[in-house]
Amino acid sequence: MLYYAFPAATDNMRVCDKRIIVTLAGLMAILGPAAAQASISYDVDLREPASHLIRVVMTVPHARARTEIQFPAWNALYQIRDFVRDVEDLEAQCDSKPIALVPVDLYTWSIDSRACSSLSVRYSVYADEAGVFSSELIPGHAFLNLAEELFYIPGERDRQATIHFDVPAGWKVVTLIERSPGSDAYQAPSYDSLVDSPVEAGQFQIYSFTQGETRYRVAVRARAGDYSSAHLLKSIARITSAETALMRDMPCARYTFIFHFSPHGGGGGMEHACGAAISFPQQDLRTGWRGLEEMIAHEFFHLWNVKRVRPQGLDPVSYVRPTDTRDLWFSEGVTSYYADLVLVRAGLISRDDFYRRLARAIQQLQERPARHFQSVELSGIDAWLEKYSDYERPDRSISYYDKGELLGCLLDLGIRQASSGHHSLDSLMRRLDTNFAERHRDFTDQDLERMIGELAPPSNWVETFFREYVFGTTELAYNRYLSCAGLRLDRKPGTAPDWGFESERGFDGHIRVAEVKLGSSAANAGIKPGDVLTAIDGEELYALPQQVRGLKPEETVELTAARGGKPVEIVFKLGSRPVTHYAIAELRNANPGQLKIRASWLGNGRASAE
């Protein structure tokens, strides 16, 4: 705020009173818009963890008449989840006096025709969902996805915001935004930046290391004996080194990893502008470390692909309506491809491991009949339907993760061959970073086609690739592209266990039966939709039954389920279904050109150069 002092009035000055008044009016007209853009502040109280209630006070300086406040329906995860369902005790004050909030729609409220020097909005949010896609406040711990806690003003999301946390004694707080100078509050340039910064609070371990000019922070919520901090930091450092070398860029001076190693199973990762939040089952830390490294590599590569290199359809973001997600095959699928490729280049997995992961993606796509009618572009558009269990049926949908990963691989090999090894998908990613991300521009499919055609002319193969494989449903010609690197895809008929039902994991972490096949052994044994599966053969069930390995067709299994709050034991024999097993093998008679592409592609523990 600016203060102006004027001398006491005299007879000679009175003739100027009107001029002074006019000048002040003009000055206020100039200062008015600036004053109206003063920071919105949020006070977030976490001091009642046993209640699961987060108390929030939102303060809006210089609120206009009929100011609207809105609550997000979704954020980051492409599902409308109606976060407003957890909002309680909503009330407001205008200059310290109560003011009514009038509902406009499910997510929006408005004040009346009064303008407020200070509008204060108070409310509570119930937070009791574990995992990095939700928010949780429990004794000893809180994890917040702030879009689930904070209102915003439509049309003013670019307004600066500050946030202050009140926490129980002994708690620590880590988030991705910086502290305000001389304050214990945190400051963000906009609402979008604020809610892209998850918050970890409570008791956790914190580590850090420096690589290049970037400081990495690693916050871990786990029991100290469940993991090796040295092993974790070593894995992170090798992945971040390989990916920053690949991109030749590191846009963050500080990057933060938040890990939850949960004893309750479940997992997932969420990328953010300069950080990532990752949940991984505690019981898999000893036997599934490569899975954790793959997740780290995936989320860290999102630092470029999707957080900065953005398809045009994703912007501008609306927090209350679905956005255009047709390019998720590139944003998510190509990121999955690079997650595995970086691991082999960094020496964390072998080439055979890489081939097996690629073959697994092929098998997952080929086992879904929906690939004959749902393009990978349409799969991305339909991402908003993934919250419905029946949408996941193999004859209903494909995964833009799986097919996008495969398209990334085929594009990479195609570019390498067409450019005689001078360029690759790495070249495309770097050009997207330079020409679009650094210039704050979003790309289109036409931009992708044009840039690939420039890297690997003639462009007619690129046009065909997009028409048939991205926009169409033509079967992927795996061997045509794999042969560029002296590889082949082998197929072998076999059988796999058939559970006789489909299951899904909810946001609460519970595994539920979604659909039961009529006439299956599981149906005859009495398993029902809605059953919560808790154990298999006496051991706690952490993964979906379909993901449990080592079981064979016709093997007898015992499932423990909860139905209506009571335990139920279900014993039945697994069915059998025919499958084709896929494997990628190196050609024994590969020529020097193929071997050169393979070596450049997979690298020798480092990112390949152009």
CORBELVEN-V863178 format. One record per helix or strand. SS is the DSSP state (H for helix, E for strand). FROM is the first residue (numbers start at 1). TO is the last residue. If there is no record, write none. Layout:
# CORBELVEN-V863178
<<SS:FROM:TO> <SS:FROM:TO>>
This chain:
# CORBELVEN-V863178
<<H:11:14> <H:17:36> <E:40:45> <H:49:51> <E:53:63> <E:68:70> <H:83:86> <E:87:94> <E:97:99> <E:102:105> <E:108:110> <E:116:126> <E:128:128> <E:136:138> <E:141:144> <H:146:148> <E:152:152> <E:161:166> <E:172:175> <E:178:179> <E:186:188> <H:191:195> <E:199:202> <E:205:211> <E:214:221> <H:224:226> <H:229:247> <E:254:262> <E:268:272> <E:275:281> <H:282:284> <H:289:301> <E:305:305> <E:309:309> <E:311:311> <H:312:314> <H:328:345> <H:351:366> <H:369:372> <H:376:385> <H:389:392> <H:400:418> <H:425:437> <E:443:443> <H:445:455> <H:460:470> <H:478:485> <E:487:498> <E:501:505> <E:511:516> <H:521:525> <E:532:536> <E:539:540> <H:545:547> <E:556:563> <E:566:573> <E:575:586> <H:592:602>>
